[in-house]
Amino acid sequence: MYAIVETGGKQYRVAPGDTFRVEKLPVDRGGTVELDRVLMVADGDNLNVGAPLVEGARVVCTVLEQDRAKKIVAFRYRAKKNVRVKRGHRQYFTRLQVDSIEGLPGAPAEEAAAAEIIAKETPAEEVAAEETPVEESAAEEVNNGS
């Protein structure tokens, strides 16, 4: 089972037990985070793709650490112009561990309820009208070019 979640403007593929780094979240170490922007959930053969989000699904994570990434050096140099600019940057991040993926749509009870709702919304007359074959006289007129 895995899910694709969105946080900090990026998308991550996560499964229970995985650890991953996201943009800094305002939660203390040891706290829990619920990521509710779930774009897709896959459980064996069941694949639930949201439009754009999977309704009711969420990923529960524990915050392992709040830290800063390695320094990135930005160096600008122009030949023969005596221009040398060196800057450094360390991005803050939060390391999360996935505890569970909850609220999975597509459970047998939910599928039966959805099928029942669709059956109630679609009258039998409309279904019968859609399935009627084309009359032979209309088909002959098209074939004869009249």
C-alpha positions in Angstrom: 0.0 0.0 0.0 1.3 3.5 -0.8 0.0 7.0 -1.3 1.1 10.1 -3.2 0.8 13.2 -1.0 1.5 16.9 -1.7 3.1 19.2 0.9 5.3 22.2 0.5 4.6 22.4 -3.2 6.2 19.0 -3.8 4.7 15.5 -4.3 6.0 12.4 -2.4 5.3 8.7 -2.8 5.0 7.2 0.8 4.2 3.9 2.4 3.7 3.0 6.0 7.1 2.9 7.8 8.8 5.2 5.2 10.8 8.3 6.3 11.1 11.3 4.1 12.1 15.0 4.2 9.6 17.8 3.5 9.8 21.6 3.6 9.7 22.9 7.2 6.5 22.3 9.1 5.6 24.1 12.3 5.4 21.0 14.5 7.8 20.0 17.4 9.9 16.9 17.3 7.8 13.9 18.4 4.5 15.5 17.3 2.1 14.1 14.7 1.2 15.6 11.3 -1.8 14.7 9.2 -1.2 15.2 5.5 -4.7 15.5 4.0 -3.6 16.5 0.4 -3.6 12.9 -0.9 -3.5 12.7 -4.7 -3.6 9.0 -5.1 -3.9 5.8 -3.0 -2.9 2.3 -4.2 -3.7 -0.8 -2.2 -2.9 -3.9 -4.2 -5.1 -3.9 -7.2 -7.2 -1.0 -5.9 -6.0 2.3 -7.4 -7.9 5.5 -6.2 -6.9 8.6 -8.1 -8.3 11.9 -6.8 -9.7 14.7 -8.9 -7.6 16.5 -7.7 -7.6 14.9 -4.2 -8.8 11.6 -2.8 -11.7 12.5 -0.5 -11.4 11.4 3.1 -7.9 10.0 2.7 -5.1 11.2 4.9 -1.5 10.1 5.9 -0.6 10.3 9.5 3.1 11.0 10.2 5.4 11.4 13.2 8.0 14.2 13.2 11.5 12.7 13.7 13.6 15.9 13.4 13.6 19.5 12.5 17.0 20.4 10.9 18.8 22.3 8.2 20.1 20.7 5.0 23.8 20.9 3.8 25.0 24.2 2.7 24.5 25.1 -0.9 27.1 27.5 -2.3 26.1 30.0 -5.0 29.2 31.5 -6.6 29.0 34.1 -9.4 32.2 34.9 -11.3 32.8 37.1 -14.3 36.1 36.7 -16.1 38.4 39.7 -16.4 35.9 41.9 -14.4 37.0 41.3 -10.8 33.5 40.1 -10.0 33.3 37.4 -7.5 30.2 36.9 -5.3 30.0 33.9 -2.9 26.8 33.2 -1.0 25.7 30.2 1.1 22.2 28.9 2.0 21.0 26.2 4.3 17.3 25.1 3.8 15.2 24.2 6.8 13.4 20.8 6.6 11.3 18.4 8.6 11.9 14.6 8.6 8.7 12.6 8.8 8.0 8.9 9.4 4.7 7.5 8.0 2.6 5.8 10.7 -0.5 5.0 8.6 -2.6 5.8 5.6 -6.2 6.3 6.7 -9.7 6.8 5.3 -9.1 4.7 2.2 -11.9 5.0 -0.3 -12.8 1.9 -2.2 -13.5 -0.3 0.8 -16.2 -3.0 0.1 -18.9 -1.2 2.2 -18.2 2.1 0.4 -18.3 0.6 -3.1 -21.6 -1.1 -2.4 -23.0 2.2 -1.1 -21.7 4.1 -4.1 -23.3 1.5 -6.5 -26.6 1.8 -4.6 -26.6 5.6 -4.9 -25.8 5.4 -8.7 -28.7 2.9 -9.2 -31.1 5.3 -7.4 -30.0 8.3 -9.4 -30.4 6.6 -12.8 -34.0 5.9 -13.7 -34.7 2.6 -15.5 -36.4 4.5 -18.4 -33.2 6.4 -19.2 -31.2 3.2 -19.2 -33.7 1.5 -21.5 -33.8 4.5 -23.9 -30.0 4.4 -24.2 -30.0 0.7 -25.1 -32.6 0.8 -27.8 -31.2 -0.3 -31.2 -31.3 2.0 -34.2 -34.4 1.5 -36.3 -33.8 -0.4 -39.6 -35.6 2.3 -41.7 -33.3 5.0 -40.5 -30.3 2.8 -41.1 -31.5 2.1 -44.7 -32.0 5.8 -45.5 -28.4 6.5 -44.4 -27.1 3.6 -46.6 -29.1 4.6 -49.6 -27.9 8.2 -49.4 -31.5 9.7 -49.3 
